[in-house]
Amino acid sequence: MTQLPDGADAGSLSDVVRGSLDALSSGERKVGRALLANYPIAGLETVAELAKRASVSPPTVVRFVARLGFSGYPDFQRRLMREVHERLGSPLEQYGRADLQSADDDLARAARVFAAGIASTIDELPQSEFDRAVALLADAKHRIRLVGGRFSGMLAEYLGAHLVLLRRDVAVVEPDELARLGAIADARRGDVFIVFDYRRYDPRIVDVAQQTAGRGAEIVLFTDRWLSPAADVATTVLSADVQAPSPFDSLVPALALVEAVIAGVTDRLGESGRQRLAAIEAMRGHIAGPPRA
């Protein structure tokens, strides 16, 4: 039986379900996938409604929650409701968090929170999700497009700036509406859209994911542990802990995850990536010209 971590601060149910899929029966996996595809709304439905959504019997849903370590479906929903409350929390509501009143000084608290966030992000990420993302990004047959929101756009630009040094057909979608609409219009089967969307999710970013997925593109989603609605159409989901030493969610663990992906793509591309980087560096030297005396 898959057991949840002890304590109220255990990881999100979506992480637990994703990490348990391989150990579940085929019917239970259907429930898990239906839950992840419509998280957390599907889990707030009745047993009968979730069973219908997953095309299984109600007893299969009951067995599914039992395999996750819950005493019953009401226990499962109580846990999920706590997550929903966290998911909808605004920075203003987070001003009262007990850990923000810690006796640690600012630097010590920041070090503790960021280190814990990076560790939990890496530890809880399924290896299969990471490997799939790296394989897609390293495959030159796929055009790569990156898009992010008001704050997460910097992560899209950072990852894109590295990928363009390693492989061709990489572009970051500019934040204006016409650029987004153009990217959707140009999307085609075989493209990979790397989408960054963290809580207080951006409906414009979700729309890009949904519409490009509808055109046949694969979606690699970087999000938080509560999952952007874009997860419904994502083929790969890389979630990060967003806990911060302030009332504002942190992108530090997400950046660490981006760095890990960059390292993975670099390793996978090997010599071809090195040759492209060498060619770009050579051209930069030619454009700059010889140093002045």
C-alpha positions as CSV (number, residue, x, y, z in Angstrom):
1,M,0.0,0.0,0.0
2,T,1.3,3.5,-0.9
3,Q,1.3,5.6,2.2
4,L,1.2,9.3,2.4
5,P,3.9,11.1,4.4
6,D,3.0,11.7,8.0
7,G,1.9,15.1,9.1
8,A,-0.2,18.0,7.7
9,D,2.7,19.4,5.7
10,A,3.1,16.3,3.5
11,G,3.5,16.8,-0.3
12,S,0.6,17.4,-2.6
13,L,-1.8,14.6,-3.5
14,S,-1.0,15.1,-7.2
15,D,2.7,14.3,-6.5
16,V,1.7,11.2,-4.5
17,V,-0.7,10.0,-7.2
18,R,1.9,10.6,-10.0
19,G,4.5,8.7,-8.0
20,S,2.2,5.8,-7.4
21,L,0.9,5.2,-10.9
22,D,3.2,2.3,-11.7
23,A,2.2,0.4,-8.5
24,L,-1.5,0.6,-9.2
25,S,-3.8,-1.7,-11.0
26,S,-5.0,-0.7,-14.5
27,G,-8.4,0.4,-13.2
28,E,-6.8,2.4,-10.3
29,R,-4.4,4.0,-12.8
30,K,-7.4,5.2,-14.8
31,V,-8.7,6.9,-11.6
32,G,-5.3,8.4,-10.9
33,R,-5.0,9.8,-14.5
34,A,-8.5,11.2,-14.4
35,L,-7.7,12.9,-11.1
36,L,-4.5,14.4,-12.4
37,A,-6.1,15.5,-15.6
38,N,-8.7,17.5,-13.7
39,Y,-6.9,18.3,-10.5
40,P,-8.2,19.1,-7.9
41,I,-11.8,19.4,-9.2
42,A,-12.2,15.8,-10.0
43,G,-11.2,14.8,-6.4
44,L,-14.0,17.0,-5.0
45,E,-16.7,15.1,-6.9
46,T,-18.6,12.2,-5.5
47,V,-17.3,8.7,-5.8
48,A,-19.8,8.0,-8.5
49,E,-18.9,11.1,-10.4
50,L,-15.1,10.4,-10.3
51,A,-15.8,6.7,-11.3
52,K,-17.8,7.9,-14.3
53,R,-15.1,10.4,-15.3
54,A,-12.5,7.6,-15.1
55,S,-14.8,5.0,-16.8
56,V,-14.4,2.6,-13.9
57,S,-16.7,1.3,-11.1
58,P,-17.2,3.2,-7.8
59,P,-15.5,0.3,-5.8
60,T,-12.4,1.0,-8.0
61,V,-12.3,4.6,-6.8
62,V,-12.6,3.4,-3.2
63,R,-9.7,1.0,-3.7
64,F,-7.7,3.7,-5.3
65,V,-7.9,6.1,-2.2
66,A,-7.2,3.1,0.1
67,R,-4.0,2.3,-1.9
68,L,-2.9,5.9,-1.2
69,G,-3.3,5.3,2.5
70,F,-6.6,7.0,3.3
71,S,-9.2,5.4,5.6
72,G,-11.9,6.3,3.1
73,Y,-13.1,8.8,0.5
74,P,-14.2,11.4,3.0
75,D,-10.6,11.3,4.5
76,F,-9.2,11.7,1.0
77,Q,-11.4,14.7,0.3
78,R,-10.6,16.5,3.6
79,R,-6.9,16.3,2.7
80,L,-7.7,17.6,-0.8
81,M,-9.7,20.5,0.6
82,R,-6.7,21.6,2.6
83,E,-4.7,21.8,-0.6
84,V,-7.4,23.8,-2.3
85,H,-7.2,26.3,0.5
86,E,-3.5,26.6,0.0
87,R,-3.8,26.8,-3.8
88,L,-6.2,29.7,-3.6
89,G,-4.1,31.6,-1.1
90,S,-3.0,35.1,-2.1
91,P,0.2,36.8,-1.0
92,L,-1.9,39.0,1.3
93,E,-3.3,35.9,3.1
94,Q,0.2,34.5,3.4
95,Y,1.4,37.4,5.5
96,G,0.1,35.6,8.6
97,R,2.0,32.4,8.0
98,A,3.7,31.2,11.2
99,D,7.0,30.4,9.5
100,L,7.3,34.1,8.5
101,Q,7.4,35.0,12.1
102,S,10.4,32.7,12.7
103,A,13.1,33.8,15.1
104,D,15.7,33.2,12.4
105,D,17.3,36.2,10.8
106,D,16.3,36.9,7.2
107,L,19.3,35.3,5.6
108,A,19.2,32.1,7.7
109,R,15.4,31.7,7.1
110,A,15.9,32.3,3.4
111,A,18.7,29.7,3.2
112,R,16.6,27.1,5.1
113,V,13.5,27.7,3.0
114,F,15.2,27.7,-0.4
115,A,17.3,24.6,0.4
116,A,14.3,22.7,1.5
117,G,12.3,23.8,-1.5
118,I,15.0,22.7,-4.0
119,A,15.4,19.4,-2.2
120,S,11.7,18.6,-2.1
121,T,11.3,19.6,-5.8
122,I,14.0,17.3,-6.9
123,D,13.1,14.4,-4.6
124,E,9.4,14.4,-5.5
125,L,9.8,14.7,-9.2
126,P,9.2,11.4,-11.0
127,Q,12.4,10.4,-12.9
128,S,10.2,9.4,-15.9
129,E,8.8,12.9,-16.2
130,F,12.2,14.5,-16.1
131,D,13.6,12.0,-18.7
132,R,10.7,12.6,-21.0
133,A,11.2,16.4,-20.9
134,V,14.9,16.1,-21.6
135,A,14.3,13.7,-24.5
136,L,11.8,16.0,-26.1
137,L,13.9,19.1,-25.7
138,A,17.0,17.4,-27.1
139,D,15.2,15.9,-30.1
140,A,16.0,18.1,-33.1
141,K,12.9,16.9,-35.0
142,H,10.8,19.0,-32.6
143,R,10.5,22.8,-32.9
144,I,10.7,24.3,-29.4
145,R,8.6,27.2,-28.3
146,L,8.6,28.7,-24.8
147,V,6.0,30.8,-23.1
148,G,5.6,32.1,-19.6
149,G,3.6,34.6,-17.5
150,R,4.4,37.9,-15.8
151,F,7.0,36.4,-13.5
152,S,7.6,32.9,-14.9
153,G,8.4,34.5,-18.3
154,M,11.9,35.0,-17.0
155,L,12.3,31.3,-16.6
156,A,11.1,30.8,-20.2
157,E,13.7,33.3,-21.4
158,Y,16.4,31.7,-19.3
159,L,15.8,28.2,-20.6
160,G,15.3,29.4,-24.2
161,A,18.6,31.3,-24.1
162,H,20.4,28.1,-23.2
163,L,18.6,25.8,-25.6
164,V,19.3,28.1,-28.6
165,L,23.0,27.6,-27.9
166,L,22.6,23.8,-28.0
167,R,20.1,23.2,-30.8
168,R,18.1,24.8,-33.6
169,D,14.4,25.8,-33.9
170,V,14.1,27.4,-30.5
171,A,12.1,30.5,-29.9
172,V,10.6,32.3,-26.8
173,V,7.1,33.6,-27.4
174,E,6.9,37.3,-26.6
175,P,4.4,38.3,-23.9
176,D,2.1,40.5,-26.1
177,E,-1.2,39.1,-27.4
178,L,-0.3,39.1,-31.1
179,A,2.9,37.1,-30.4
180,R,0.8,34.5,-28.5
181,L,-1.8,34.3,-31.2
182,G,0.8,34.0,-33.8
183,A,2.5,31.1,-31.9
184,I,-0.8,29.4,-31.7
185,A,-1.6,29.8,-35.4
186,D,1.9,28.5,-36.3
187,A,1.7,25.5,-34.0
188,R,1.7,22.1,-35.7
189,R,2.1,18.4,-34.8
190,G,5.6,17.6,-33.6
191,D,6.2,21.0,-32.0
192,V,7.0,21.1,-28.3
193,F,5.6,24.0,-26.3
194,I,7.4,24.6,-23.0
195,V,4.9,26.3,-20.7
196,F,5.6,28.0,-17.4
197,D,2.6,28.7,-15.2
198,Y,2.5,29.0,-11.4
199,R,-0.4,29.5,-9.0
200,R,-2.7,32.5,-9.5
201,Y,-2.5,30.8,-12.9
202,D,-2.6,33.0,-16.0
203,P,-5.6,32.1,-18.3
204,R,-3.7,33.5,-21.3
205,I,-0.9,31.0,-20.8
206,V,-3.4,28.2,-20.1
207,D,-5.1,29.1,-23.4
208,V,-1.8,28.8,-25.3
209,A,-1.3,25.4,-23.9
210,Q,-4.8,24.2,-24.7
211,Q,-4.9,25.6,-28.2
212,T,-1.5,24.4,-29.3
213,A,-2.2,21.0,-27.8
214,G,-5.3,20.9,-29.9
215,R,-3.1,21.5,-33.0
216,G,-1.0,18.5,-32.1
217,A,1.9,20.1,-30.2
218,E,3.3,18.4,-27.1
219,I,3.1,20.4,-23.9
220,V,5.9,20.3,-21.3
221,L,4.6,22.2,-18.3
222,F,6.6,23.8,-15.5
223,T,4.3,24.5,-12.6
224,D,3.8,24.3,-8.9
225,R,2.7,21.3,-6.8
226,W,-1.0,22.2,-7.1
227,L,-0.8,22.1,-10.9
228,S,-1.8,24.8,-13.4
229,P,-5.0,24.0,-15.4
230,A,-2.6,23.6,-18.3
231,A,-1.7,20.2,-16.8
232,D,-4.9,18.9,-18.4
233,V,-3.3,18.9,-21.8
234,A,0.4,18.5,-20.8
235,T,2.2,15.3,-21.8
236,T,5.0,16.1,-19.2
237,V,4.6,18.0,-15.9
238,L,7.6,19.3,-13.9
239,S,6.3,20.7,-10.6
240,A,8.3,22.7,-8.1
241,D,7.9,23.7,-4.5
242,V,7.0,27.4,-4.3
243,Q,7.4,28.0,-0.6
244,A,9.3,31.2,0.1
245,P,10.6,33.2,3.1
246,S,8.1,35.9,2.2
247,P,4.4,36.1,1.4
248,F,5.3,35.8,-2.3
249,D,5.8,32.4,-4.0
250,S,9.4,31.6,-4.9
251,L,10.8,30.6,-8.3
252,V,14.1,29.5,-6.8
253,P,13.3,25.8,-6.8
254,A,11.8,26.2,-10.3
255,L,15.0,27.7,-11.5
256,A,17.0,24.8,-10.0
257,L,14.7,22.5,-12.0
258,V,15.3,24.4,-15.2
259,E,19.1,24.2,-14.5
260,A,18.7,20.4,-14.1
261,V,16.9,20.2,-17.4
262,I,19.6,22.3,-19.1
263,A,22.2,19.9,-17.8
264,G,20.2,16.9,-19.0
265,V,19.8,18.3,-22.5
266,T,23.5,19.2,-22.7
267,D,24.5,15.7,-21.7
268,R,22.0,14.1,-24.1
269,L,23.1,16.2,-27.1
270,G,26.7,15.5,-26.4
271,E,29.0,16.4,-29.4
272,S,26.3,17.9,-31.5
273,G,25.6,20.5,-28.8
274,R,29.3,21.2,-28.4
275,Q,29.7,21.8,-32.1
276,R,26.8,24.2,-32.3
277,L,28.1,26.1,-29.3
278,A,31.5,26.3,-30.9
279,A,30.1,27.6,-34.2
280,I,28.1,30.3,-32.4
281,E,31.2,31.3,-30.4
282,A,33.2,31.5,-33.5
283,M,30.6,33.7,-35.2
284,R,30.5,36.0,-32.2
285,G,34.2,36.5,-32.4
286,H,34.0,37.2,-36.1
287,I,31.2,39.8,-35.6
288,A,33.0,41.5,-32.8
289,G,36.2,41.7,-34.8
290,P,39.8,41.8,-33.5
291,P,40.4,43.6,-30.2
292,R,41.5,47.2,-30.5
293,A,45.1,48.2,-29.6
